[in-house]
Amino acid sequence: MLLIWSWWKRSDPDFPDSGFESWQVEGSSRDQLILINEQADYASLIRTLLADHPHADVLVFMHRRSHDPVNDLSAIANSLKSADPAALRKAFAFSDGRDYLYLSANEWGLIGNEGRLWYSSGGEKMRSSELESAANTVRRAHFDKVWQYYSQQCKRKIFELKEELLAAMWLSPDAQSSAAVDNQDWLSAFKKEKPLLYARLLDLADEDSPKFRMLLDNAEQKSQEKLRFGECRLNLTTLNGNGQGAQYERLAEFIRNGLVNAEGPVVVANALRTLRDHFDALLQVMPEPVYP
């Protein structure tokens, strides 16, 4: 697990000049947590660190406040690629103490504040992921829970969107009829009734709409929840094998051209079955479980 963050701010002890620091995981000779200085050439560091581990499963986290969460993650994708198509490689962004990675948001998190693996409030250390009985060692339970959460995050988000979206769409009167209707007419009614669901569908397919992009912005600020799929798209199309990228593109293509932008008559029930089948095909080639 690689964490690219403001570790350079830490002063006790000084962060290594090498730009990275390795931590063992309690009870494991194989797992590692590697802290990387965000001011270093982290792409080169990642290539060097992974050169001798072509089959390793890797999760990378980059601070959202210091970087563009999708473009900068894309920029390090080549550093993460493995010749082994079965190797799990995923990249994520985090910030503001709100993500699962943070001890302030989750008792099983890993990081706190000021470049440390613990967080304090009012000068008092509140939670820590450090194993106090061994130097540079992270607690096994914290490492495992963060690993499990993020390695399954994309599949869980896609599955939950599919379930909520199709359940809502099947409630349309047009979905209960075998008669053809104008595609844009029934879709317009759905957009008005479930605008946030529709906005997330657009985002999953990377179909931009200023109106619905703003809706997502506001919803994320209010809920403190990551509703977008930018990181999932990156992970599906760039970093992982098993045909995930091809199945994602088929789903996105149908959303854009078979649903959102389609003109003319459509049998809504047939369109929803096709949408469901594309979702299921993608979920089937993602090897991780949906839930623990």
N, C-alpha and C positions, 0 to 999 in steps of 0.2 A: 504494500500500500504506500503510495507516494503522495505527500502533502506539500504543495507549493504555496508558501505563505510568508508572512512578514516575520519569519524566525530571526532575521537579522536584528530585530529590535530587542531581542532578549539579551540581557547583559549578565545573567547569573546562571551558568558560566557563559563566556563569550561563545557565539556561534562559530563553528570551524571555518577557516579560510577556504576550505575545499568547496564550500557552498552547499554541502549536505551533511547530514548526521544520521547514522543508522541506529535503530532501536530493535532489540530482540522482542519477541512475543513470549510471554510467560509459558513455560512448558513446551516450547517448540524450537527446534533447531533449523526449521525450514522457513517459517513465516518471518517477515520483517516489516517494520514501519520505517520509512525513510523520509526525513524532513528535509525539504529543499528550499533554500533561500530564493525568494521570488526575484531578487535583484541579480541573481546569477544567470548564466546561460543554461536555463533549465532543460531546454530541448536537447542540447549536447550532453548534459549530465544524465538525462534519462537514457539516451542511446548507450552511453558508457556503462551505466548501472545495469542495463538489461542485456548487454552484449553476451554475457556468459550464461544467460537464463532465457533461451529462446522459447521454452515451453511454459514459462511461469505465467500464472494468472496474475493480473495487475489491475488495481484500481488507482486512478490518479485524481486528485482534487486540487483545484485552482481557485484562488480567491477572486470572487466576482467583483469586488470593489476596485481591485487593481487591474483587472483585465476584462476584455469583452468575453462573456461566458461561452459563446459559440465559436466566434472567429479565432480566439486564442486557443481554445481547446482543439479546434481544427488544425491550428498551426503546429501542435505537438503530436498530431495523429501519426505522422510518419515515424516518429521516435518510438511509438508504442506498438507499431505493427509487428506481428510475429509470423514466422514462416510456418508455424503450427496452427492450422485452422481451428483446432479444438481449444486453443489457449483463450481464456477469457480476458479480454482487454476492454476496459471501460473508463470514461473520463467524465468528471462532474465539476460543477462550480458550487461555491458556498459563500455565504457572507452574512453579516449583521446578527450573528448569534441565533439565527432562526432555524437553521438546518439541523437535521438529525445528527450530523457530525459534531455538533457543539454540546459540551457538558451543560451549558446554561439552558439548553432546550431539551436535553435528553440525559437522563442519569447514566446511560450507558455510552455516551459520546466519548470523543477522544480529545478534543481541543478546548481550551478555555479562552483566555485573553492574553494579550501581550506576548505572543509566541511561546506559549507554554502548554503543557498537557494537563493543566488544571486551571480552574477559574476561581477568582476571588470576588468577594463583595464586601465593601466596607473594611478592606484590609484583612479579611478573614478568608482562608482557603475553604471553599465550599465543597467542591468535588474534584477528583483527580483520577486520571487513567494510568498514572505511573504506579509501578510496583515498587513500593518503598524499600523492600528487602533486597533489591538487586538494581544496580546502576543501569541506566539506559535500557530499561525493560518496561514494556507496556503490558497492562493486565489483559489476560487472555479473554475474559468475558467482554470487555470493551471492544477489543479488536474484532472478535467474532461477530458481535451483534451489528457493528457498523458495516463489516464486510457483507453480512447476510442482507441487511437492509438495502444497501446500494447495488449489490449484484443482482437483486431481484426488482429494483425500483422501476425500470423501464417496462418490463413485462407486466408488472402489477398496474402501472398507470394505463397502459394500453388496454389491458383486460377490463379494468374498471370503467374506462371511457366506453368501450364496446357495450358493456352490459347496460350502463345508464342510457347511452345514446339509443340503442335499439329498443329498449323498453319504452322510451319516450316516443320514438318514431312509430312504433306499432300501435300506439294509441290514436294516431291520426285516423279519422273516418275513411280517408282514401286508402289506407293500408288494409282495411277490412273488405274492400271491394276488388273484384277481378276486372273492373272496367278501367280503361286507360283514362288518365287525366293529364292536364298540362303539368310538366315537371316543375316549372317555376312557380305555378300556383300553389301546389301543396307544400313546396319547400318554403315559400314565402310565409305561409301560415306557421310552419314549424319554427322558422327564424324568430318570428314575433313572440311565440310562446316560450321558446327555450333558447334565448340568445347566447347565453354562456356556453351551453353545450355545442351550439353551432360554431361559436368562436373557437372552441377547442378542437372541433373537427377540422376547421380550416387550418389551424396551427399544426395539427398532426400531419396534414398533407402539404405543409409549407405553401399554402395558398394565402397570399397577403390580402388584407382588407383593412384600410385605416380605421374604419368604424369598429370592427370587431377586435382589432389590435388594441384600441383604446379601452374597449370593454375588458379585455384580458388584463391590461395594465391595472385598471381600477380594482378588479376582482382579486388580483394577486396582492395588492397593497392592503386590502381589507382583510383577506383571509390569512396572510402570511404563509400561503401555500404555493408551491411551484406548480402552476397549471399548464405551463407550456411544454412542448415536446422537442425543443431544439437539441438538447443533449441526447435525447433518445434517438433522434434522427442521425446524429453524428455517430453514435455507438452502433446503430443498426447498419448504416451504409458504409462506414469507413473502417471500423475497428474489429468487427466480429464476422466470422465465417458462417458456415452451415446454411448458406442460402438466405440469410436474414435480409440482406440488402435488396436482393431481387424480389422477395416477397413483400418487403415494405414498399418498394417502388410500384408494384402491382396494386397494392391497396391505395397508395397516394394517387396513382393515375386514375383509378376508378372514382375516388372521392372528387377529384378535380373535374374530370371530363365525363364521368358517367352519372354524376350526381349534382355537384354544385353548379357547374356551367352547362349542363345538358339542357337542350331546348326541345320542345315538342312533346308528344304524348308518351306516357310511361305508365306501366302497371306498377304501382308503388310497392306492392308486396314482393314482386319479382326483384325490384331494385334493392329492397332491404335484405332479401335472401342473398343476393350477390355481395352486398356489403358485408354481411355476416360471414360469408364464406371466405372473403379476402382477409378479414380480421382473424378468423380461425386458422387460416393457412400460415399467416405470420406468427401467431402465437405458438403454433405447433413446431416451428423450426427454432424457436428460442428455447435453449435447453434448460434454463433455470426454472424452478417452480414459480408459480404465481405468488404464493404465500409460504411462509415457513412451515 
